Structure formats: C-alpha cells, structure tokens
Amino acid sequence: MTDLSMVVQDSWTEAGRHLRIIPRNIEVLIFATIQPIMFIVLFSYVFGGAITAPGFTNYDQFLMPGIFAQSLVFGSAFTGVGLAEDLSKGLVDRLRSLPMSRSAVLIGRTVSDLLRNIFTFTIMVVIAFAIGFRLEGSFAQATLATFVLLLFSYSLSWVQALIGLSVKSVEAANSAGFIWMFPLTFVSSAFVPPETMPGWLEAIANANPFTIVTNASRALYNGMPVGNDVWYSIGWSLALIAVFAGLATRKFGRSTSA
C-alpha cells in the first residue's frame, strides 16, 4: 500500500469513527443546528426592518450568505473541542502508538466535521428559503458559492485543530476556539455593508478574509458580478490549510495527555 493510499484509508477510518458517534450523542447535532437557525430568524425579523442593503431587493438576499458563512465558520469549532477532548481522555496517546499516519488522525477529524457542517448548512438553506431567500444566480453559481463557503470553513477547522492540541482542557478549547471568531465574522460584510462603519474599521472589514468569502458567495447566490473574490477566497483557504495543517500535524506528534 502506498503512503498516499494509507493516508486516505486511515483518514476515512478515523472520520467514520467520529461520524458513528453522532447518533449516540444526537443532542450535540441538534443544538449545533438550532444556533444558526436562531441567527437566521433573529437577524431577519429583528434587525431586517432597520437595515438596508443598497443593490439588493431585500435584506434577506444580502443577509443569508453572511449567515451561511458565519454558521459554517462557527461549526469549525467542533474540531478543536473534539481534539481537546481526545487529548484529555488519553486517546491521542493511543492513536500515536498505532501503525497509522499521524496526519490521518487530523484529516479524519476535520473531514467528519466538514460533513457535519454540510448537514447543518442544508438545514439552514431550507429555513432561509422558508423565510423568503431565493437563489437569483444559476445553479452552477450557487454550487460554486457553496464550495467556497465549505472550503473556507474546512480551512478554519485546521486552525481549530491547532488550538485544540495547544490548550490544556476542553473548556479552554471551547473558549479559545470561539473568542476570535466573533470579531472575524462581525467586523465584516456579513451583516452590514462595510461602508457604514467608521473609516478605520471599514478598512479592517474590507481586508478581512471572511469579508472576501462572504462577498464572493453573496454575489454568486444573487447572480451578481463576482470579480476576483472567488479566486481570493480559494487562495486564502488553501493558504490556511497549508500553514495550519503542517503546524497541527507537528503539534499532534508532540502532544500527550500529560
């Protein structure tokens, strides 16, 4: 068996282990799905009447891609929390002692969380359609928008993996995994146009990779010109994966439950 085929097989085995746990702990999936639904309802009905988005037929068409992006980013936190839990239980020590690829342990975890995110995203789309959101672009554009969002969320799972392996407890992983995601998602174009912000904050929001990803998906879902945002989004995602996958894999090799 080649090294690549071993990594693929071991990764899928590890992903399957995490996926099989979900039916035995269905509450986690339920609450992970309720949170983005709450965001959709709150922002659409509570803030929707007070916020205008120039160039869009209604606020929902502007809002929903941002909510999709935010919820998928928040979903990446499961990776860090899950790895911290495995580390605290000594499971990481056992996995490191097995004749398997070390990177496969992390790939399997991130892939299983990506599949969980896809399920959550599907539920969000159904709710968004129920309250009036519509795909105004082509099916191909919507597919590309979804790919951009999922790839970005997957890249952040590697950031979360490094966090989960670096902290000392599950509680710390939960706090450290979420604290940076709030400024990342709120100081962006997800909920309001950046030009409505103070000048210095607008500059930060426009440079935020989350803004680039949100703008790309929003343009594609609404059938608008997207410019280079898709390529920038993919570039950011691949760069994050390249950097943090390497860092997390090296960290995993040194991690113990002690």
C-alpha atoms as one frame of an Amber mdcrd trajectory, in Angstrom:
protein
   0.000   0.000   0.000   1.405   3.390  -0.962   1.807   6.164   1.601  -0.962
   8.210  -0.043  -3.454   5.324  -0.108  -2.636   4.590   3.535  -3.329   8.206
   4.489  -6.642   8.151   2.599  -7.745   4.848   4.130  -6.690   5.781   7.656
  -8.304   9.208   7.317 -11.634   7.758   6.243 -11.493   5.173   9.043 -10.933
   7.947  11.552 -13.694  10.092  10.021 -16.068   7.131  10.215 -15.276   6.718
  13.912 -16.372  10.280  14.616 -19.467  10.035  12.426 -20.636   6.857  14.169
 -20.586   8.717  17.486 -23.150  11.278  16.292 -26.256   9.027  16.567 -25.241
   8.210  20.157 -24.880  11.908  21.009 -27.574  13.422  18.811 -28.087  16.358
  21.185 -24.824  17.927  20.002 -26.022  17.880  16.396 -29.433  19.249  17.368
 -28.024  22.214  19.287 -25.423  22.859  16.590 -28.331  23.149  14.136 -30.538
  25.304  16.371 -27.900  28.028  16.765 -27.694  29.036  13.072 -31.485  28.860
  12.784 -31.706  31.349  15.666 -29.275  33.654  13.880 -31.359  33.481  10.699
 -34.620  34.291  12.496 -33.168  36.994  14.767 -31.306  38.925  12.110 -34.046
  38.596   9.517 -37.013  39.538  11.698 -35.453  41.641  14.457 -32.865  43.650
  12.510 -34.104  43.217   8.963 -36.541  46.107   9.133 -33.870  48.551  10.332
 -31.060  47.653   7.928 -30.932  48.431   4.241 -28.560  46.893   1.716 -28.203
  49.004  -1.440 -28.355  46.947  -4.616 -30.426  44.130  -3.125 -34.165  43.549
  -3.468 -34.454  42.905   0.276 -32.233  42.452   3.308 -32.623  38.653   3.282
 -30.804  38.432  -0.060 -27.917  40.363   1.497 -28.040  38.654   4.887 -28.330
  34.933   4.179 -24.928  34.372   2.546 -23.368  36.087   5.566 -25.325  33.865
   7.951 -24.323  30.785   5.954 -20.670  31.817   6.160 -20.815  32.635   9.868
 -22.536  29.393  10.823 -20.074  27.275   8.864 -17.166  29.109  10.477 -18.668
  28.554  13.933 -19.116  24.883  13.043 -15.368  24.522  12.606 -15.006  24.908
  16.393 -16.052  21.257  16.813 -12.616  20.244  15.548 -10.718  21.970  18.322
 -13.101  20.887  21.051 -13.111  17.287  19.809  -9.333  17.058  19.685  -9.011
  18.611  23.144 -11.440  16.003  24.445  -9.499  13.162  22.820  -6.314  14.565
  24.303  -7.763  14.812  27.818  -9.018  11.211  27.644  -5.658   9.840  26.551
  -6.986   8.797  23.159  -4.325  10.847  21.382  -1.617   8.786  23.109  -3.195
   5.572  21.846  -3.602   6.873  18.302   0.012   7.986  18.183   1.106   4.468
  19.173  -0.796   2.799  16.300   0.776   1.979  12.916  -1.176   4.684  11.115
  -0.499   8.039   9.544  -0.421  10.818  12.123  -1.866  13.281   9.654  -4.773
  10.866   9.036  -5.976  11.370  12.608  -6.363  15.090  11.999  -7.653  14.713
   8.442 -10.293  12.271   9.661 -11.407  14.685  12.366 -11.603  17.664  10.003
 -13.413  15.673   7.308 -16.030  14.371   9.749 -16.637  17.920  10.987 -16.927
  19.102   7.377 -19.643  16.503   6.757 -21.416  17.635   9.913 -21.199  21.206
   8.621 -22.746  20.163   5.309 -25.740  18.754   7.179 -26.134  21.990   9.174
 -25.797  24.046   6.008 -28.560  22.043   4.319 -30.929  22.783   7.196 -30.029
  26.492   7.034 -30.792  26.665   3.324 -34.226  25.132   3.901 -35.005  27.680
   6.641 -33.668  30.540   4.511 -35.966  29.566   1.648 -38.878  29.332   4.068
 -38.465  32.979   5.122 -38.048  34.313   1.594 -34.429  33.912   0.455 -34.079
  32.925  -3.208 -31.209  31.868  -5.466 -31.096  34.563  -8.112 -27.990  33.201
  -9.811 -27.626  29.976 -11.784 -27.319  26.517 -10.248 -23.624  26.487 -11.196
 -23.081  29.793  -9.396 -24.892  28.528  -6.293 -22.777  25.360  -6.334 -19.581
  27.393  -6.589 -20.730  29.692  -3.765 -21.385  26.688  -1.535 -17.994  25.202
  -2.402 -16.257  28.474  -1.475 -18.039  28.577   1.898 -17.320  24.937   2.745
 -13.670  25.178   1.705 -13.175  28.221   3.933 -14.849  26.516   6.889 -12.646
  23.456   6.310  -9.527  25.635   6.336 -10.559  27.088   9.694 -11.004  23.557
  11.054  -7.226  23.259  10.775  -6.825  26.463  12.754  -9.130  24.969  15.369
  -7.153  21.709  15.303  -4.006  23.549  16.306  -5.901  25.357  19.071  -7.399
  22.118  20.376  -3.976  20.478  20.551  -2.384  23.511  22.211  -4.689  24.114
  25.182  -4.933  22.123  28.405  -8.665  21.421  28.628 -11.889  21.084  26.679
 -13.227  24.243  28.304 -10.177  26.205  27.188 -10.536  24.834  23.659 -14.161
  25.940  23.580 -13.317  29.463  24.745 -10.173  29.870  22.623 -11.938  28.434
  19.605 -14.807  30.922  19.693 -13.289  34.147  21.009 -11.536  35.092  17.753
 -14.436  34.063  15.526 -16.748  36.829  16.752 -14.573  39.743  15.554 -13.742
  37.743  12.421 -17.402  37.385  11.474 -18.897  40.617  12.817 -16.184  43.007
  11.599 -17.025  42.060   8.033 -19.621  42.468   5.326 -21.721  39.609   6.701
 -24.471  41.726   8.270 -23.991  45.307   7.099 -22.093  46.950   4.235 -18.585
  47.888   5.480 -19.011  51.438   4.153 -21.458  52.085   7.003 -18.635  51.551
   9.529 -16.093  54.152  10.738 -13.272  54.569   8.232 -10.609  52.682  10.212
 -13.000  49.786  10.882 -14.140  49.710   7.260 -10.521  49.176   6.193 -10.194
  46.238   8.584 -13.504  44.748   7.420 -12.537  45.003   3.755  -9.178  43.288
   4.419 -10.849  40.520   6.430 -10.739  37.201   4.503 -14.195  36.432   5.883
 -15.474  39.509   4.041 -13.918  38.279   0.803 -15.530  34.858   1.191 -18.891
  36.377   2.101 -18.788  38.810  -0.819 -17.940  36.001  -3.238 -20.773  33.753
  -2.075 -23.242  36.660  -1.894 -22.501  37.715  -5.471 -22.799  34.154  -6.753
 -26.042  33.371  -4.918 -27.546  36.629  -6.201 -26.273  36.310  -9.757 -24.090
  39.419  -9.481 -20.592  40.096 -10.858 -18.092  38.460  -8.540 -14.779  39.805
  -9.837 -11.726  38.113  -8.331 -13.305  37.365  -4.952 -13.727  33.660  -5.734
 -10.023  33.260  -6.529  -9.019  35.292  -3.481 -11.320  33.165  -1.308  -9.877
  29.906  -2.607  -6.357  31.284  -2.234  -6.974  32.260   1.406  -8.467  28.840
   2.161  -5.628  26.868   0.576  -3.028  29.034   2.304  -4.656  28.489   5.706
  -4.833  24.732   5.114  -1.193  24.574   4.035   0.067  26.517   7.046  -2.137
  25.180   9.829  -2.265  21.558   8.648   1.505  21.470   8.895   1.550  23.166
  12.290  -1.227  20.968  13.675   0.395  17.750  12.423   3.693  18.642  14.090
   1.866  19.615  17.266  -0.018  16.310  17.217   3.264  14.420  17.070   4.364
  16.083  20.310   1.022  16.031  22.133   0.326  13.785  25.095  -2.396  13.623
  27.720   0.065  14.502  30.480
